[in-house]
Amino acid sequence: MIQSGVTSDLIVCGAGPAGRALAHRALAQGQSVTVIDPRPGHRWTATYAAWADELPEWVPSRTFAAVVERPAVWTTRRIEVEREYVVFDTAALQDSLDLTGATIITDRVAEIVPPSRSGPHALDMPSVRLPSGAVLPGGRVVDARGIPRSPALAEQTAYGVVIDSEQWAEPDTLFMDWRADNGADPGEPRSFFYAIPLSANTILLEETCLAGRPALESHTLEDRLMHRLRSRGITLTGTERVERVRFPVEGGRPRAGFFGAAGALTHPATGYSVAAALRTADGVALGDSIWTPAARTVNRLRQTGLRALLTLPPQDLPLFFDAFFALPVARQRAYLSGRDDLPGTAAAMSALFAALPWRLRRKLAAAIVR
């Protein structure tokens, strides 16, 4: 192995939202940082959103494309969520995570090597090996490259189009719409409708499979979205910008040296991870452990919730979310955002279980026992 002369306080593997946020906050703390990514300048195209109360104060408001005071949910009825919802301007968010001062290496990571004090190539610090054989040592190495796809992992998938706001007659921002006007048969896996503003003039309309093993394919979601839009009087030209989404909602593990989805920051019940990465980036940059015993237990509870959710019959999903969004907003917040709030998460899950019909309780209890 060839040892390079590049040595940084922190080496970040991956320049997606989590990796870039971590590197940005480490630079803000005065650390020397190296970022390794095959396409570090690649412009992000996905749409990111978060609950406003999840975000740290250092995230600038100029990164917000829209702020919705009370997004709507449709289950068996219309429910307003009493919680502010932020849709990011993706380009502005990426630009705000400035990496000026970092060493940027455009390459793949072949191997992350733990520190060793023995052998002919002993290193007293962790390092990264590149495909060329070069080895880059650093004070710490954090893997923020995400989770590779696997048939064993539940995934979230979505298909969306961006249209002019003038074509959207409804006043609501729809966080989750389970109404059955997408042409799917009642016994088929369910998907929901998501409608959020991307700017003053554009809106994203998306059909989403919340979680599946396997998840619904893009072509199925496209067919359902087209059917749903036709049923609501929306005609497309075929020139609209398209967004396709597919990523695992499980597979990350709460452990040191990993961050973002790889470090179990993806919420298995929603697929959201960006806000959690932004909120914890400062602590991880400092070398603090974000995985307290309470946080690890919350992670296990959330994984249990995902397993239970995957067992529900398709027709029962709206009933499940009707009960969830009828909970007090503090309990909703605890489950959706309280990454280390063990009492709040347990109370929310208990209240949800108690609010469900008996037949759903039996199915969920059986899934948890299995």
C-alpha positions in Angstrom: 0.0 0.0 0.0 1.1 3.5 -0.7 0.6 6.0 2.1 -0.4 9.4 0.9 0.8 12.6 2.6 -2.8 13.8 2.9 -3.8 13.8 6.5 -7.0 15.5 7.9 -8.7 15.7 11.2 -11.7 14.1 9.5 -12.2 12.1 6.3 -15.8 11.9 5.1 -16.6 9.2 2.6 -19.6 10.3 0.5 -20.8 13.8 -0.5 -24.6 13.4 -0.3 -26.7 15.4 2.0 -25.4 13.6 5.2 -21.7 13.6 4.2 -21.8 17.1 3.0 -23.5 18.4 6.1 -21.0 16.6 8.3 -18.0 18.0 6.4 -19.5 21.5 6.4 -20.0 21.5 10.2 -16.5 20.1 10.8 -15.1 22.9 8.7 -17.2 25.4 10.7 -15.5 24.0 13.8 -12.1 24.7 12.4 -11.2 21.1 11.5 -9.2 20.0 8.5 -11.5 17.9 6.3 -11.1 15.6 3.3 -14.2 14.5 1.3 -14.0 11.5 -1.0 -16.8 10.9 -3.6 -16.9 9.7 -7.2 -19.0 12.8 -8.2 -18.5 15.4 -5.5 -19.9 18.2 -7.7 -23.0 16.3 -8.8 -26.1 18.5 -8.4 -28.8 16.9 -6.3 -32.1 16.5 -7.9 -34.2 14.8 -5.2 -36.8 16.7 -3.2 -36.1 17.0 0.5 -38.4 18.1 3.2 -38.5 18.2 7.0 -40.6 19.3 10.0 -39.5 22.8 10.8 -38.9 22.0 14.5 -36.4 19.3 13.6 -33.9 21.7 12.0 -30.9 23.2 13.7 -30.6 26.9 13.9 -27.6 27.1 11.5 -29.7 26.0 8.5 -30.5 29.2 6.7 -34.1 30.1 5.7 -32.9 30.9 2.2 -32.7 27.1 1.7 -36.5 26.8 2.1 -38.6 26.6 -1.1 -41.8 26.6 0.9 -43.0 26.6 4.5 -46.4 25.0 5.1 -48.1 25.8 8.4 -50.6 22.9 8.5 -50.1 20.2 5.9 -53.1 18.0 5.3 -53.5 14.2 5.6 -56.3 12.2 4.0 -57.0 8.9 5.6 -60.7 8.0 6.0 -61.1 11.8 6.5 -59.2 15.0 6.2 -56.8 15.8 9.0 -54.6 18.9 9.4 -51.2 18.3 11.0 -50.5 21.1 13.5 -46.9 21.2 12.7 -44.9 23.4 10.3 -43.5 21.6 7.3 -40.5 22.8 5.3 -39.8 21.9 1.7 -36.2 22.6 0.7 -34.9 24.3 -2.4 -32.5 21.4 -3.1 -29.9 23.5 -5.0 -29.9 26.1 -2.2 -29.5 23.5 0.5 -26.6 21.9 -1.3 -24.9 25.3 -1.9 -25.4 26.3 1.8 -23.4 23.3 2.9 -20.2 25.0 1.7 -17.1 22.9 1.5 -14.6 25.7 0.9 -11.3 24.7 2.6 -11.9 21.0 2.4 -9.7 18.7 0.3 -12.0 17.2 -2.3 -10.9 13.8 -3.8 -12.9 12.6 -6.8 -12.6 8.9 -6.4 -14.2 5.8 -5.0 -13.4 4.4 -1.6 -12.1 0.9 -1.9 -11.7 0.2 1.8 -11.9 1.9 5.1 -9.1 0.6 7.2 -9.3 0.7 11.0 -6.2 1.9 13.0 -3.5 -0.6 13.5 -0.3 -0.7 15.5 1.1 -3.9 14.1 2.4 -5.1 10.8 4.7 -3.6 8.1 2.2 -0.9 7.2 1.2 0.1 10.7 -1.0 3.2 11.0 -1.9 4.7 14.3 -5.0 6.2 12.8 -7.8 5.0 10.6 -7.4 5.4 6.9 -9.1 5.1 3.5 -7.7 3.1 0.7 -8.4 4.2 -2.9 -8.6 1.9 -5.9 -5.1 3.1 -7.0 -3.7 1.7 -3.7 -3.1 5.1 -2.2 -3.9 5.2 1.5 -5.2 8.4 3.1 -4.9 8.5 6.9 -7.0 10.8 9.1 -7.8 11.5 12.6 -11.3 10.0 12.1 -13.0 8.4 9.1 -16.8 8.5 8.7 -18.7 6.5 6.1 -21.7 8.5 4.8 -22.1 6.6 1.5 -25.7 5.4 2.2 -27.1 1.9 2.0 -26.8 -0.4 -1.1 -30.0 -1.8 -2.3 -30.8 -5.4 -1.4 -33.9 -7.6 -1.9 -33.8 -8.3 1.8 -34.4 -4.6 2.7 -37.7 -2.8 2.6 -37.6 0.2 0.3 -39.5 3.3 -0.4 -40.4 4.1 -4.0 -42.1 7.1 -5.7 -42.9 8.5 -9.1 -43.7 12.2 -9.4 -44.1 15.1 -11.9 -43.6 18.8 -11.4 -46.4 21.0 -12.8 -47.3 24.7 -12.8 -49.1 25.7 -9.6 -52.0 27.1 -11.7 -53.0 23.5 -12.6 -53.4 22.6 -8.9 -56.9 23.7 -7.9 -56.8 22.2 -4.3 -55.7 24.6 -1.6 -54.0 21.8 0.4 -50.4 20.8 0.7 -50.9 17.0 1.0 -48.4 15.3 3.2 -50.2 11.9 2.8 -53.3 11.2 0.8 -54.6 7.6 0.9 -57.8 8.3 -1.0 -58.6 5.4 -3.5 -58.7 7.3 -6.8 -55.5 6.0 -8.3 -57.0 3.0 -10.0 -55.4 0.3 -7.8 -57.4 -2.7 -6.9 -58.4 -2.9 -3.2 -56.3 -6.0 -2.5 -53.1 -4.6 -4.1 -50.3 -2.9 -2.1 -51.3 0.6 -1.3 -49.6 3.9 -2.3 -50.4 7.4 -1.3 -50.5 10.8 -3.0 -48.0 13.6 -2.0 -48.5 17.2 -3.3 -46.1 19.9 -2.1 -44.9 23.2 -3.5 -41.4 23.5 -4.8 -41.6 27.2 -5.5 -44.2 30.0 -5.9 -44.9 28.6 -9.4 -44.4 24.9 -9.3 -45.7 21.9 -7.3 -44.6 18.3 -7.1 -47.3 15.6 -7.4 -46.0 12.2 -6.4 -47.4 8.7 -5.9 -45.5 7.0 -3.1 -45.1 3.5 -1.8 -44.2 4.2 1.8 -42.4 0.9 2.4 -42.4 -2.5 0.7 -40.4 -5.7 0.5 -40.5 -5.6 -2.4 -41.7 -2.0 -3.0 -44.0 -1.0 -5.9 -42.1 -0.5 -9.1 -41.8 2.9 -10.8 -44.0 2.0 -13.7 -46.8 0.9 -11.4 -46.6 4.2 -9.5 -46.6 6.1 -12.7 -49.8 4.4 -13.9 -51.4 5.1 -10.5 -50.3 8.8 -10.5 -51.7 9.3 -14.1 -55.0 7.7 -13.1 -55.2 9.9 -10.0 -54.4 13.1 -11.8 -57.0 12.3 -14.6 -59.6 11.7 -11.9 -58.8 15.1 -10.4 -59.0 16.9 -13.8 -55.3 17.5 -14.2 -53.9 17.0 -17.8 -50.2 16.6 -18.4 -48.3 17.6 -21.5 -45.6 14.9 -21.3 -42.9 17.5 -21.0 -43.1 17.8 -17.2 -39.9 17.2 -15.1 -40.1 13.7 -13.6 -38.8 12.6 -10.2 -38.2 8.9 -9.4 -37.4 7.7 -5.9 -36.0 4.4 -4.6 -34.0 3.8 -1.5 -33.9 1.4 1.5 -35.7 2.4 4.6 -33.8 -0.1 6.7 -30.3 -1.5 6.8 -28.3 1.2 8.5 -26.9 0.3 11.9 -26.4 2.7 14.9 -22.6 2.6 15.2 -19.6 4.9 15.4 -17.9 5.7 12.1 -21.1 5.7 10.1 -23.4 8.7 9.4 -26.7 9.4 7.5 -28.6 6.4 6.2 -25.6 4.1 6.7 -25.6 5.2 10.4 -29.3 4.4 10.9 -30.6 8.0 10.6 -33.3 7.0 8.2 -36.7 6.9 9.9 -38.1 3.4 8.8 -41.7 4.6 9.0 -41.2 7.7 6.8 -37.9 7.4 4.9 -36.9 10.8 6.2 -33.2 11.2 7.1 -31.9 14.7 6.0 -33.2 16.6 9.0 -31.7 14.0 11.4 -28.4 14.3 9.6 -28.5 18.1 9.7 -29.4 18.1 13.4 -26.7 15.6 14.5 -23.9 16.8 12.2 -22.3 19.1 14.8 -22.1 16.4 17.4 -20.7 13.8 15.1 -18.2 16.4 13.7 -17.0 16.9 17.3 -16.6 13.1 17.8 -19.5 12.8 20.2 -21.6 9.7 20.3 -25.1 10.3 19.1 -26.2 6.7 20.0 -27.1 6.8 23.6 -28.8 3.8 25.1 -32.1 5.7 24.7 -31.4 6.4 21.0 -30.6 2.8 20.3 -33.8 1.6 22.0 -35.8 4.1 20.0 -34.2 2.8 16.8 -35.2 -0.8 17.7 -38.8 0.4 18.5 -39.0 2.1 15.1 -37.7 -1.0 13.3 -40.4 -3.0 15.2 -42.9 -0.5 14.0 -41.8 -1.0 10.4 -42.1 -4.8 10.6 -45.6 -4.4 12.0 -46.6 -1.9 9.3 -45.4 -4.3 6.5 -47.8 -7.0 7.8 -51.0 -4.9 7.6 -53.4 -5.7 4.8 -53.5 -2.9 2.2 -57.0 -1.8 3.0 -56.1 -1.2 6.6 -53.3 1.3 6.1 -55.6 4.3 6.0 -57.1 3.2 9.3 -53.6 2.9 10.8 -52.6 6.4 9.8 -56.0 7.8 10.8 -55.3 6.7 14.3 -51.7 8.0 14.2 -52.6 11.5 13.0 -55.4 11.7 15.5 -52.8 11.5 18.3 -51.8 14.7 20.1 -49.2 16.5 18.0 -46.6 16.1 20.8 -46.9 12.3 20.5 -46.7 12.5 16.7 -43.6 14.6 17.1 -42.1 12.2 19.5 -42.4 9.2 17.2 -41.5 11.0 14.0 -38.7 13.2 15.3 -37.7 12.1 18.8 -34.6 10.1 17.8 -33.6 9.7 21.5 -36.9 10.4 23.1 -37.6 6.9 24.5 -40.4 7.9 26.9 -42.2 9.9 24.1 -41.7 7.2 21.5 -43.0 4.5 23.8 -46.0 6.6 24.8 -46.8 7.4 21.2 -46.6 3.7 20.2 -48.7 2.7 23.1 -51.4 5.3 22.4 -51.5 4.4 18.8 -51.9 0.7 19.6 -54.7 1.5 22.0 -56.5 3.6 19.4 -56.6 0.9 16.7 -59.5 -1.5 16.2 -59.1 -4.8 17.9 -58.5 -6.7 14.6 -55.6 -4.5 13.8 -54.2 -4.8 17.3 -54.2 -8.6 16.9 -52.3 -8.4 13.6 -49.7 -5.9 14.9 -49.2 -7.9 18.1 -48.7 -11.1 16.1 -46.2 -9.4 13.8 -44.2 -8.0 16.8 -44.1 -11.4 18.5 -42.9 -13.1 15.3 
